[in-house]
Amino acid sequence: MSKSVQKYPVSYKSLIGKFKKDTVPNLILLSLREKILLDDIVKIICGNFVGKNFDPAYNLVSFSGDDKAIYGILNECSNTGLFSDKKVVVLKNIKKLLKDEKLALIEYFKNSNPDTCLIMVSTDEEFSPGKLFFYDSKAENEKSAEYKSAVEKNVTVYEISDFSHDEMVSWIKEKFEDYKIEEPVINQFLQYSNYSFDEILTEIEKLKTYCYNSKEVKIEDVNLCNGIAKDFKETDFIRAVVNRENGKALMIYDKISLKKDVEVFLVFLLNAAFIIINKLSDPAVSRLQGFNLKRELKLWLPGQEELLPHYRKFGSSVGQEKIRNAFGYIYSADKSLKTSSGSKRTVITSLINNICSL
């Protein structure tokens, strides 16, 4: 068998591009620092190696070196399933395999199944195939030379280099999918992340929820979700709900939920808000101005007058039936909060979603 091409190191982007268009080797040793990247890489390999009919239930099997299941691994590699000619086997934490288990793998390398792609994964910061498979670069003894030959002739090695800033920006854009986000916004976003991939993905999902309606992420959205502007008032919550901003309303609730009995107060404010919205549907009330309007609508709480344009906008977009539905949702939430020992957050989340869906 001809010697495989060794890759030290390779960028994530170029490796993804290679796996999308080139023939995928059936024995791969993959070194990557960020475990979170593995799923994307495996998905692309599966699509190429197995084909468009790839089904993870039949074509993908995962093991960990901690499992001590070398014979199960070799059995999966040697035998194809009933439903497909090809499969992909992922072996994580290869370092955890015992010496005898690694030697069994080396024997498999010499006569591997071309219909199975075995992906062996190392997340060690100091990566060395020689240390993993018991040979040194000089091959000072016969056994070491044998192991080295078996690995280098048959296994294609890819060591993914650390992301550059441009690669990180590109990767984040991909994870935002169909959301619009400009590079300056991503740079602002990265200031909070410490380049932690796990943290970045978590914050991306938060922002996607928060910006679900607009499908656009702006700098102020990043600041609100990540820490510059965290001092919210209850009226900010009401504004978000009547503007049907589900993600923002839930985020504000999470920020103020440490206040005692805040859920009951929020439901009270929502009830007051919909009383106002209902009254504004009356032309006689809607024509009032100044103190007369304030008195009729009982706008005594701080910040309520600022919400009037938002109340009018909501009221003009729905009919009386939907306003009645909103009162029903509010009544049910109030009853649950006062009589049930269940999750208050679940009650408020349901209430937010119900009203924002009107």
Backbone torsions as a table, in degrees:
resi	resn	phi	psi	omega
1	MET	NA	137.3	-177.3
2	SER	-71.2	154.0	-177.6
3	LYS	-67.4	133.3	178.0
4	SER	-74.7	154.1	178.3
5	VAL	-80.3	126.7	179.8
6	GLN	-92.8	141.2	-176.7
7	LYS	-123.7	112.1	178.5
8	TYR	-138.5	113.7	-25.1
9	PRO	-92.4	-173.5	178.4
10	VAL	-140.9	144.2	179.1
11	SER	-74.6	153.2	179.7
12	TYR	-59.8	-44.3	-176.9
13	LYS	-62.8	-45.5	-178.6
14	SER	-68.8	-33.0	178.5
15	LEU	-68.1	-42.8	176.8
16	ILE	-60.2	-44.2	178.5
17	GLY	-61.2	-40.3	179.1
18	LYS	-64.2	-45.5	-178.2
19	PHE	-69.2	-21.9	178.3
20	LYS	-75.8	-33.3	-170.8
21	LYS	-117.3	-26.5	-176.3
22	ASP	-93.8	164.6	174.5
23	THR	-64.0	130.5	-177.8
24	VAL	-85.4	127.0	176.6
25	PRO	-61.9	154.4	-179.0
26	ASN	-91.4	-6.2	173.8
27	LEU	-130.5	113.7	-175.8
28	ILE	-127.2	129.8	169.8
29	LEU	-108.6	116.1	-171.4
30	LEU	-115.5	122.5	176.5
31	SER	-108.0	120.6	176.8
32	LEU	-147.0	141.0	-177.3
33	ARG	-78.9	-33.6	-174.0
34	GLU	-101.0	108.0	-178.0
35	LYS	-60.5	-27.7	-174.0
36	ILE	-66.7	-19.4	179.1
37	LEU	-78.9	-17.6	-172.2
38	LEU	-62.3	-41.7	-177.1
39	ASP	-58.9	-42.3	179.9
40	ASP	-65.2	-41.8	-179.5
41	ILE	-64.6	-45.8	-179.2
42	VAL	-62.8	-39.7	-179.9
43	LYS	-60.6	-43.0	-179.9
44	ILE	-68.2	-41.7	177.5
45	ILE	-60.8	-43.7	180.0
46	CYS	-60.9	-43.3	-179.4
47	GLY	-62.7	-35.7	-179.8
48	ASN	-80.9	-50.3	-172.7
49	PHE	-70.7	-44.2	-178.0
50	VAL	-86.2	-41.0	-179.9
51	GLY	112.0	-176.0	-173.2
52	LYS	-66.7	-19.1	179.3
53	ASN	-90.1	14.5	-180.0
54	PHE	-55.8	130.3	176.8
55	ASP	-131.2	114.5	-176.2
56	PRO	-58.3	-24.4	180.0
57	ALA	-67.5	-27.2	-175.7
58	TYR	-117.1	-25.4	-171.4
59	ASN	-108.8	-0.9	-176.6
60	LEU	-133.0	127.5	178.8
61	VAL	-131.4	136.6	-179.5
62	SER	-121.1	140.7	174.9
63	PHE	-132.6	164.7	171.7
64	SER	-126.3	146.3	176.9
65	GLY	-58.4	-22.8	177.2
66	ASP	-69.1	-20.7	-174.8
67	ASP	-71.0	-21.3	-176.2
68	LYS	52.7	47.9	-174.7
69	ALA	-122.4	49.4	-173.2
70	ILE	-60.1	-35.9	-178.0
71	TYR	-72.9	-32.0	173.4
72	GLY	-66.0	-39.9	178.3
73	ILE	-62.7	-49.5	-178.4
74	LEU	-66.0	-34.2	178.1
75	ASN	-65.9	-42.4	177.6
76	GLU	-64.0	-37.9	-178.9
77	CYS	-71.2	-33.9	-173.2
78	SER	-84.1	-23.4	-175.3
79	ASN	-118.9	132.0	173.9
80	THR	-86.3	155.8	-178.5
81	GLY	-77.9	176.3	-177.9
82	LEU	-76.6	-22.9	-170.2
83	PHE	-102.2	-4.2	-178.6
84	SER	-156.4	151.2	176.9
85	ASP	-79.2	-18.5	-174.0
86	LYS	-130.0	155.1	176.2
87	LYS	-150.7	163.4	176.4
88	VAL	-120.2	129.1	178.5
89	VAL	-115.8	124.3	-179.7
90	VAL	-106.6	126.3	177.6
91	LEU	-116.7	102.3	-179.4
92	LYS	-86.7	159.6	176.1
93	ASN	52.8	49.9	-177.2
94	ILE	-59.7	-26.9	179.8
95	LYS	-59.5	-27.4	-175.5
96	LYS	-75.0	-13.6	178.2
97	LEU	-63.9	145.3	175.3
98	LEU	-74.1	165.0	-176.2
99	LYS	-59.1	-45.7	-179.6
100	ASP	-61.7	-34.6	179.2
101	GLU	-68.7	-39.1	177.6
102	LYS	-67.8	-36.9	177.2
103	LEU	-65.3	-35.0	176.1
104	ALA	-64.8	-37.5	175.9
105	LEU	-63.7	-42.5	-179.8
106	ILE	-60.6	-39.1	176.3
107	GLU	-62.8	-38.1	178.0
108	TYR	-65.5	-36.4	-179.9
109	PHE	-56.2	-34.2	-174.8
110	LYS	-67.9	-24.9	-178.4
111	ASN	-147.3	62.8	-173.5
112	SER	-79.6	159.7	178.5
113	ASN	-81.5	117.2	-177.7
114	PRO	-68.3	-14.7	179.2
115	ASP	-90.0	2.2	176.4
116	THR	-122.8	129.9	173.4
117	CYS	-98.8	113.3	177.8
118	LEU	-97.3	117.4	178.8
119	ILE	-106.6	111.5	178.6
120	MET	-100.1	131.0	-169.1
121	VAL	-118.6	130.3	173.4
122	SER	-121.9	132.5	177.2
123	THR	-113.7	15.9	178.7
124	ASP	-66.9	142.2	177.9
125	GLU	-67.8	-36.8	175.6
126	GLU	-101.0	104.2	-173.1
127	PHE	-101.6	131.7	177.5
128	SER	-153.6	112.8	176.2
129	PRO	-57.4	-34.7	179.9
130	GLY	-60.8	-43.0	179.2
131	LYS	-70.4	-34.2	178.9
132	LEU	-66.3	-38.1	-173.2
133	PHE	-115.6	22.6	167.5
134	PHE	65.0	41.9	169.3
135	TYR	-138.7	154.6	175.7
136	ASP	-107.5	168.5	-173.3
137	SER	-65.5	-25.3	-178.0
138	LYS	-91.2	-10.4	179.5
139	ALA	49.3	62.9	-171.7
140	GLU	-72.3	-19.1	-179.9
141	ASN	-132.8	170.7	-173.6
142	GLU	-62.4	-44.9	-178.8
143	LYS	-64.8	-43.6	179.3
144	SER	-60.4	-41.9	178.6
145	ALA	-64.4	-37.4	179.6
146	GLU	-64.9	-45.6	179.9
147	TYR	-64.1	-43.6	-179.6
148	LYS	-60.6	-45.1	180.0
149	SER	-61.9	-42.7	-178.3
150	ALA	-64.2	-38.9	-179.7
151	VAL	-74.1	-50.8	-172.9
152	GLU	-70.4	-26.3	179.1
153	LYS	-80.3	-23.4	-169.1
154	ASN	-121.2	-24.8	-173.4
155	VAL	-104.9	129.7	174.3
156	THR	-93.0	125.5	-173.0
157	VAL	-107.9	130.3	176.4
158	TYR	-126.7	121.9	175.0
159	GLU	-110.1	111.8	-176.3
160	ILE	-78.6	124.1	-179.6
161	SER	-75.7	163.1	177.1
162	ASP	-62.9	148.5	-179.5
163	PHE	-67.8	137.4	166.1
164	SER	-79.5	170.6	178.6
165	HIS	-61.4	-43.1	-179.3
166	ASP	-63.5	-38.5	178.4
167	GLU	-66.0	-38.3	178.7
168	MET	-64.6	-43.9	178.6
169	VAL	-60.5	-44.5	-179.9
170	SER	-63.4	-41.8	-179.2
171	TRP	-65.3	-41.5	179.1
172	ILE	-64.0	-42.2	177.5
173	LYS	-57.7	-41.9	178.8
174	GLU	-62.4	-39.9	-177.2
175	LYS	-71.7	-22.6	175.4
176	PHE	-79.4	-6.6	174.4
177	GLU	54.3	-117.9	-174.0
178	ASP	-88.6	10.6	176.7
179	TYR	-82.1	142.5	176.5
180	LYS	-85.9	125.6	177.2
181	ILE	-149.9	125.6	-177.5
182	GLU	-87.2	159.8	-176.6
183	GLU	-60.4	-41.0	177.0
184	PRO	-59.0	-32.6	177.8
185	VAL	-69.5	-40.5	177.3
186	ILE	-63.1	-40.2	178.7
187	ASN	-61.9	-40.1	176.3
188	GLN	-64.1	-42.9	179.0
189	PHE	-58.8	-41.8	-177.2
190	LEU	-67.3	-23.2	178.9
191	GLN	-61.4	-25.6	-178.2
192	TYR	-94.8	-9.0	-166.5
193	SER	-95.0	-21.9	-172.9
194	ASN	56.8	25.6	179.5
195	TYR	55.4	29.2	174.2
196	SER	-86.5	117.7	-175.8
197	PHE	-63.3	-41.5	178.9
198	ASP	-60.9	-46.0	-179.7
199	GLU	-65.5	-39.5	-180.0
200	ILE	-61.1	-46.6	-179.6
201	LEU	-63.2	-40.1	178.7
202	THR	-61.9	-45.1	-178.8
203	GLU	-69.9	-32.6	176.3
204	ILE	-61.6	-44.3	179.9
205	GLU	-64.0	-37.2	176.8
206	LYS	-62.2	-46.5	-178.2
207	LEU	-67.4	-35.1	178.1
208	LYS	-65.1	-37.8	176.5
209	THR	-68.2	-44.6	-177.3
210	TYR	-63.4	-37.3	-176.2
211	CYS	-104.5	25.2	-173.7
212	TYR	-59.1	-41.0	-175.7
213	ASN	-70.9	-41.4	-176.2
214	SER	-85.9	-24.5	-176.4
215	LYS	58.6	26.8	177.4
216	GLU	-139.5	133.5	-179.6
217	VAL	-107.1	123.6	-179.4
218	LYS	-113.7	169.3	-177.2
219	ILE	-60.4	-39.3	-179.7
220	GLU	-65.0	-30.1	176.4
221	ASP	-67.2	-42.9	178.4
222	VAL	-62.0	-43.7	-179.3
223	ASN	-63.8	-43.1	-179.1
224	LEU	-64.2	-41.4	-175.7
225	CYS	-80.5	-19.4	-172.0
226	ASN	-115.3	-6.1	170.2
227	GLY	138.7	-8.1	-179.6
228	ILE	-80.8	-47.3	-176.1
229	ALA	-113.4	84.3	-175.0
230	LYS	-109.1	0.9	-178.3
231	ASP	-92.0	97.8	-177.7
232	PHE	-107.9	153.6	174.8
233	LYS	-109.5	165.0	179.3
234	GLU	-61.9	-31.8	179.5
235	THR	-66.8	-27.8	175.1
236	ASP	-64.0	-36.5	177.6
237	PHE	-64.6	-46.7	-179.6
238	ILE	-61.6	-43.3	179.2
239	ARG	-59.1	-43.7	-179.2
240	ALA	-63.8	-40.0	-178.6
241	VAL	-66.7	-48.2	-176.8
242	VAL	-71.7	-17.5	173.4
243	ASN	-90.1	4.4	178.3
244	ARG	60.3	36.6	177.4
245	GLU	-98.5	81.0	-174.1
246	ASN	-53.1	-54.2	-175.4
247	GLY	-60.6	-42.5	-179.3
248	LYS	-66.1	-42.2	179.8
249	ALA	-61.3	-43.2	-179.5
250	LEU	-67.7	-38.9	178.7
251	MET	-63.6	-43.5	178.6
252	ILE	-64.6	-41.6	176.8
253	TYR	-57.7	-43.5	179.3
254	ASP	-60.9	-33.6	-177.8
255	LYS	-75.1	-30.3	-175.9
256	ILE	-106.0	4.2	-172.7
257	SER	-71.7	-11.8	178.6
258	LEU	-75.3	-14.7	177.2
259	LYS	-68.2	141.5	-177.0
260	LYS	-63.7	130.7	176.9
261	ASP	54.3	31.2	-177.9
262	VAL	-65.2	-29.7	-178.1
263	GLU	-62.8	-43.6	179.5
264	VAL	-63.5	-39.9	179.9
265	PHE	-67.4	-39.3	178.8
266	LEU	-63.7	-41.0	178.0
267	VAL	-64.9	-39.4	176.1
268	PHE	-59.9	-44.4	-179.5
269	LEU	-66.5	-38.4	177.8
270	LEU	-65.0	-39.1	177.8
271	ASN	-62.8	-44.3	178.0
272	ALA	-62.4	-38.9	-179.2
273	ALA	-63.2	-41.5	-177.3
274	PHE	-78.3	-23.0	169.5
275	ILE	-63.8	-42.5	178.2
276	ILE	-64.9	-45.8	179.3
277	ILE	-58.7	-41.7	180.0
278	ASN	-65.2	-42.2	179.6
279	LYS	-66.2	-35.8	-179.1
280	LEU	-66.5	-16.2	177.2
281	SER	-74.7	-12.4	176.2
282	ASP	-84.3	117.5	-178.0
283	PRO	-55.5	-34.9	-178.7
284	ALA	-64.8	-38.4	178.9
285	VAL	-74.6	-41.9	-176.2
286	SER	-60.9	-27.6	-178.6
287	ARG	-79.3	-16.7	-179.5
288	LEU	-64.8	153.1	180.0
289	GLN	-136.4	164.1	173.0
290	GLY	57.6	-136.0	-175.6
291	PHE	-65.4	-33.9	-179.9
292	ASN	-61.6	-41.5	177.6
293	LEU	-68.2	-42.3	-179.7
294	LYS	-60.8	-41.3	-179.4
295	ARG	-69.6	-42.5	-178.7
296	GLU	-63.6	-39.8	-176.8
297	LEU	-92.2	-3.2	179.8
298	LYS	56.2	52.6	-179.1
299	LEU	-86.9	65.8	-174.9
300	TRP	-95.5	-25.1	-177.8
301	LEU	-74.3	144.2	179.9
302	PRO	-57.2	135.5	175.0
303	GLY	87.7	-10.1	-175.5
304	GLN	-68.2	-36.5	179.9
305	GLU	-62.6	-33.2	179.1
306	GLU	-65.6	-20.5	-177.9
307	LEU	-86.3	-9.2	-175.7
308	LEU	-54.1	-45.6	178.9
309	PRO	-59.7	-34.6	-179.7
310	HIS	-72.0	-37.5	176.7
311	TYR	-64.1	-44.4	-179.7
312	ARG	-61.7	-42.8	-179.4
313	LYS	-62.6	-43.7	179.2
314	PHE	-64.5	-46.7	-177.9
315	GLY	-61.1	-35.7	-178.7
316	SER	-73.8	-16.6	-176.7
317	SER	-95.5	-7.0	-178.7
318	VAL	-131.7	162.4	176.2
319	GLY	-98.9	-178.6	-178.3
320	GLN	-63.4	-33.0	-179.0
321	GLU	-62.9	-42.2	-180.0
322	LYS	-70.5	-32.4	175.3
323	ILE	-65.4	-40.6	176.1
324	ARG	-63.1	-38.8	177.0
325	ASN	-60.6	-40.3	179.1
326	ALA	-61.4	-43.0	177.3
327	PHE	-61.1	-36.7	178.1
328	GLY	-64.2	-43.5	178.3
329	TYR	-62.8	-42.3	-178.8
330	ILE	-65.4	-42.9	179.2
331	TYR	-61.3	-44.1	-179.5
332	SER	-63.8	-41.0	179.0
333	ALA	-65.2	-43.3	179.4
334	ASP	-61.2	-42.0	179.8
335	LYS	-65.5	-42.3	-180.0
336	SER	-63.7	-41.8	-178.9
337	LEU	-65.5	-32.6	-174.7
338	LYS	-91.5	-17.5	-175.0
339	THR	-121.8	-13.5	-175.3
340	SER	-109.5	151.9	177.0
341	SER	-100.1	12.2	-178.8
342	GLY	-73.3	-173.6	-176.5
343	SER	-69.9	121.4	176.8
344	LYS	-66.2	-35.1	-179.5
345	ARG	-64.1	-39.1	178.2
346	THR	-62.1	-40.7	179.5
347	VAL	-63.1	-47.1	-178.1
348	ILE	-68.0	-40.2	178.6
349	THR	-60.3	-44.6	179.1
350	SER	-63.3	-41.1	180.0
351	LEU	-63.9	-44.7	178.8
352	ILE	-58.4	-50.3	-178.1
353	ASN	-62.0	-40.6	-178.8
354	ASN	-64.5	-45.3	-178.9
355	ILE	-69.9	-42.0	-179.0
356	CYS	-67.5	-17.5	179.0
357	SER	-87.5	-6.5	-178.5
358	LEU	-65.9	NA	NA
